[in-house]
Amino acid sequence: MAQDSGQITAEDRARMQQLLQELQSLKQDYAQEVRRLRELDMQIQALQSRVAGVAPATAPRDAPQMAAQPVAPAPVSSTPSTSSPLPANTAAAPAPRGDDGYASTAEDAQRAQEAESRSVADVKQQSTALFNRRLTLENGISYNRYDRKQVTLNGFLALDAIFLGNIAIENVESDTVNYNFAARWGVSPRLSLNLDVPYIARKTVYQKGGAGGAAAAIAQEETDGNGLGDISASANWKLFGERGPWPETVLNVGVTAPTGREPYGIPWRVLERDSDNFIRFAVPEEQPTGNGLWQATVGLSAVKTTDPAILFGNIGYVRSFANDFADLDNNPDTTNPGRVQLGDAFYFGAGVAFAFNERTSLSISFSDRLNARARTRYEGADWVKLIGSDANAATMSLGVTHAMTPNATFVGVLGIGLTPDAPDFNLTVKVPYSL
């Protein structure tokens, strides 16, 4: 390519750079095609074993060598080829499994195919739904820790600098244990139905500073409660399967029934009153296990596998329906019936999981839930928005899935609250079992 003068021109350098780029691109395409051919060959071997009832012939031994050295160009004739189906009365002697990990028999191919898909399937089961599993029963238990402090000022500022009045520090510490039993039924390759039945146990500690009018005195009271939570039923419909650059997309719709004990109408225990008989410190006699309202949910979830990573995300909307209650306030001396309308919620999240091997994967994800402000309306009055009832609960989670048996999977998730409205942390352990 050099000129007669022996000098290399800029055009020669540009041409050489272009050829190098084309060569690198061809090498990458070649390595990708070799991997696809190997996967296809293993699948065909497994199908041949099922149809013919015997192990197919050994795959060409040059296939692993090509995969081991994808950077060198090779003639077309050296690419792996799939073997033709064997007659039912023909048997091939099983060859030993190669040291390079390539499947030599149908049994090896079947095991390799299941190994590659198990960790991915476990991640999909947690992020979207699995439609190929007929019935899955899931037992899960989660623990949530919530701690929130609030400073209450009752007075005024003198000379724009000195506060005159009472300063009370309120602290609420809550521990919640939630046992959830779930049943997931794959009705068809595109439809899955779910039922979640929770049982909730809660303990809450209330602390209030300035007890008895003394700024240094702190009053503390503890209440608890347990019982059935709000039962949810949902359905998953696969809109699109994973194809090319597009992820598997699933439509989720669900409804939550107010089967738990609502927080309205629970008797309150008065611990302190001031000289004007005003309640300074009161706590509920028991903790609620539900919100008392019907809710409907609609959302989308997506999963994309990019070996060795699995990308997933979701987005959704929760609508709460208003309901009437016999008593809305916490004053045990009065009864004020009214209507409650919780704020609608919008949630979204995304994450990535890495399959360490055929049985274990690790995931990291972010989720956020935005709740609008709630409203109440007493009988004969107008709607009033509750200040401070809106929330922004963001959580960062670390999760691990491990296939314990062919039918059972261990799932562990640790969530860390990123905003004051989110729990400080939550720990969840689930064991889905496929029948």
N, C-alpha and C positions, 0 to 999 in steps of 0.2 A: 504494500500500500504506500510505500515511501515514494517520493518523487525522484527524478533523475539526478537532482542535485544532492540527494542523500538526506534532505531535510524533511521532517514530519510536519505537515501543515496542520492548522487548526481544524480543518475539515476532517482530516484523518483521526484526530483525537476525538472529535464529536462522534464520528462513526464508530470508533472503538467503544466509547462509553455507551452508545445506544445498543451495540451488540452485547455488551456485558449485562446491561439491564434486561434485555430480552432473554439471555441465558439464565439469569437468576430467576426470572419469572417462570420460565419453563421448568426449572428445577423444582420450584415450589408447587406448581401445578402437577408435576409428575409425582411428587411425594404424596400429595393429597389424593390423587387418583389411585395410587398403590394402596393407601389405607382404605379407601372405599371398596376397592376390589377384594381386599382381605376380608372386610366385614361382610360383603355380599357372598363370598365363598363360604364363610362360616355359617351364614344363614341357610344357604342352599344345602350344605352338608347336614344341618340339623333337620331340614324338611325331608331330605332323602331318607334319613334314618327313620322318620315317622312313617313315610309312605311305604318304603320297601321293607322295613323291619330289620335292616342290616346296616352295617357301617359302610359308607361309601369309600371309594378308592382314595389313597393318600393324595393330598394336594401336591402340586409341583413344588419341588424343593427349592427352585430358584426364586419363588415368591418372597420368602423371608430375606434372602440375600438382597433382593432389590429394595425391600423396605428398609434394610439396615444401611444401605448406601444410596439414599435418594438424590444425592448431589451429582452423580455421574449419569450422563445420558445413556440410554439403553435402546437397543433396537425394539421394534414393535413386537417381534416374535417372542421376546423374553418376558413379556408381561404375563401375570398369572391368569389362568383360565379356569373356569368352573368345570367340573366333571359332569358328564351326562348321567341321568338317573340309571340306577342298576335295576335289572329285572328282579322280581320277588324271589326267584330261586337261585340267585347269584350271591355269593358271599365273598367279601374281600378281607384278607387278613389284616387285623388292626396293626397299624404301625405305631411305634413309640412316639410320645410327645416330644417335639423338638426342643432343644435347649433354648431356642430363641423365643419360645412362648407361642409358636404358631400351632393351631389346632390340627392334629394329625388324624383324629377320628371324629365321628359324629358326636360321641359323648363329650369329647373335649370342646367341640364347637358349641354344643348346647350349653355346657357350663360357662364357657367364655361369654356367650350371648347373655345369659342370665346375670353373670357377674357385672357386665357393663351396664345393665339396665336397672339393677336393684337399688343402688345408691341414688340414681336419678329419680326413680319412682318414689322413693321415700321423701325426697325433697319436694316433688310435685304434690304428694299427698298433703303436705303441710301448707303449701302456698296456694294451690288451686284445688284440684280434686283428681281422683283416679277413677276412670270410668271402666277400667278393665277388671276391677276387683268386685266381685258380686256383692259381698257383704263384709264390712269391717266394723268390729266393735272396739271402741276406744275408751280406756280408763285414764283419766288425767287428774292431777292435783296441782294446785298452784298456791303460792303464798305471796301476799302483797304487804308491803310495809309503807305506811303513810305517816308523815310527821310534818305538821305545819304550825308555825308560830305567827301570832298576830299581835301587834301593839295597839291598844285602844287608848286614845287620849280624850279626856272629858274635862274641858276647861277652856282657857283662852290665853293668848299671848300678850304679855305686858311689855311695852316698849319694843315690840317687834323682836324680842330676843328671849324673854323669860316666860316660861310656861307655868301658869298657875292653875291647879286643878288636880285631878286624879290620873295616874298612869297605871294601866292594867295590862299585864302580859298574859295572853291566852295561848295555850298550847294544846293541840289535839294530836294524839298518837293513836293510830289505828292499825290493827293487825287483822288480816282477812285470809282465811283458808277456804279455797273453793275446790270441791270435788266435782268433776264433770264426767258424766257418762254419755257417750255419743255413739250413735249408730249411723253408718254411712252405707247406702245401698246403690250399687251401680246398676241402674235399670237398663240402660242401653249404652252403646259406645259413645253416646253424646249426652246422656242425662244421668245425673246422680242426685239422690235425695238424702237429706241429713236431718237428724234429730238430736238436740243437745239438752240434757236434763242436769242442771247444776244443784248442788247442795252446798250452802254457804254457812260458815261460822265466823262471826266477827266479834272482836273485842276492841273497845275504844276507851282511852283514858283522857279525861278532860282536866286541864289545869288552868287556874285563873289566879292572877296576881291581884294584890290589893284587897284580899279577903278581910272582912270586918272593918274596912276603912283604913287598914294599915298597909302601906305600900310594900313592906317587906314580907307580908304574910301571903302564903300561896295555898289555895284550896284545891283539892284533887278528888275526883270521883271517877269510878270505872263502871261501865255497863257492857253487856255482851248480848248476843243473840245468835240463833242458828235456825235453819229451816230450809225448805225448798226455795230455790231461786226462780227467776223468770225463765220459762222453757222456750226454746227457739226451734223453729222448723225452717229449713231452707232447701233450695234446689240449685244445682249447677248445670248449666247448659253450655256445651262446647260450641263456640261460634266458629272458630278456625283452628285447625291443627297446625302444628309446627311445620313450616315449609320454607326452605331457603332462608332469607333474612328475616322472615316474619315469625313471631313467637306464637305459641299456643295461647289462645285467648278464650276465656271462659266468662260467661255471664252468671252472676250470683244474685239471687233474689231470696228474701227470707222475711219471716214475721216472728216477733217476740211477744208472748202472752204474759200478762201481769199475774203470774201464779205465785210470786213471792210476796212477802209481807211488805206493804207499802210504807213509806216514812210518814204518811199523813194520818193523824188521828191517834198516834202512839202517845200514851200518857207520859207527862214530864214530871220529874221530881225536882221541886224547888229546894235549893240548898241555902240560899241567902237572899234576903230582901233588905232594902234600905229603909230609912225612917218614913218615907212616903209610901211604903208598901210596894215599891217598884222591884220587880224581880231582877236581881243582880247576877245570880248564878243558878242555872237550872240545866238538867241533863235528861235525855230520854231514858225511860225505864228499861227499854230493850232496843236492840239495833235492828233496822230493817234488813230484808234480804232481797228486795226488789224495788223497782221505781214506781209501780202502780199504774203504768200506762201501757197501752198497746204501741208497738213500734214496727215499722216496715223498713227494710233495707234493700237497696239495689246497688250493685257494684260490678266492676270488671277486674279480672286478675289475668296476668300474663306470665308465661314462663318461656325462657329461651335457653337451650343448651348449647354451650360453646366450649367443647372439651378443653381443659378439665373443669371449667366454670359453668355454673348454672345461674342465670340471671332471672329475677322474678320481681314483680311489682303488683300493686293493687290500688284501686281508687273506688270510693263509694260514697253513698249518701244515706243518712238515717232520718226518717220522718217519725216524729212522735205525735200521737193523737191525744187531744185534750180529754180529761175525765173529771167527774164530780166526786168530791169527798165530803164526809160528814163534818170534819174539823181540819182546819189548815194551820192554826197557830199553835204555839207551844205553851200557852197559858192554861194551867189546869183548872182555873176558876171560870173560864168562859168556853163556849162552843161556837165556832164561827165556820159554818159550811161554805164551800166555794168550789171553784173550778181551777184546775192546774193545766198549764200548757208548757211542757218542757221545750227548750230550744232545739231546733233541728241540728244535726251534726254532719260534718263533712270529714272524711278520713282518707288518708293516702299513705303509701309506704313503698319501699323498694329495698332490694338487698341482693346479695350474691352468695352462692354456696360453692364450695370446692369439694369434689369427690376425692378423698385420699386414696381409697381403693374401692373394691366392689361392694363393701359393706358399710363404710363409714364416710360421712361428709360433715363439713363444718360450714356454718353460715354466719353472716353478719348482715344486719338489716336496720333500717330506720323507719319508724312509723309515727304518725301524728294524727290527732283527732281534735277538731275544732268544733266546740259547742256554742251555739248562739244563746243569748240570754233568755231565761225562763220567764213566764208570766203567770200571775194569779189574779183571780177575780172573785171577791166575796159576793155573797148574795146581795143584790141591789146596788152594786158598785161597778165601777169600770175596771178594765184590765190595767194591771200595774206590773211593770217590769221589775224584776228582782235584781238589784245592783249586786254585782259580784258573782252572779250565777253563770256567766259565760266562762269558758275554760279553753285552754290550749295545752293539751297533754301530749308531749313528744317523748319518745322512748327510743333508745339505742339497744339492740338486742344481739346477743351471741347465742348461737344454737348448735347442737350436734345431733346427728341421727346415726344410729348403729343398728344394723340388722342382726338381731340376736338369734333368730331361727328363720326358716323359710317363710313363716307366717307372722312373726312378731317383730316389731321394731321398737327400739328405745329412742325417745325424743326428749332432749333436755334443752331448756331455753332460759337464759339469764337476761333480764331487762333492767336497764338503768334509766331512771327518769331524768330528763333534760330540762324540764320546766317545773315550776312550783305546783302546777295542777296535776302532774303525773305522779304516780307512786315513786317513793325513793328508789325502790328496786322491787322486782318480782321474780320469782323462781318457779318455773313450770316443768313438770315431768309428766310425760304421756307415754302410753304403751298401746299403739294400735295393733289389733290382731285380726288378720284376714282369714275368713272361713272359706 
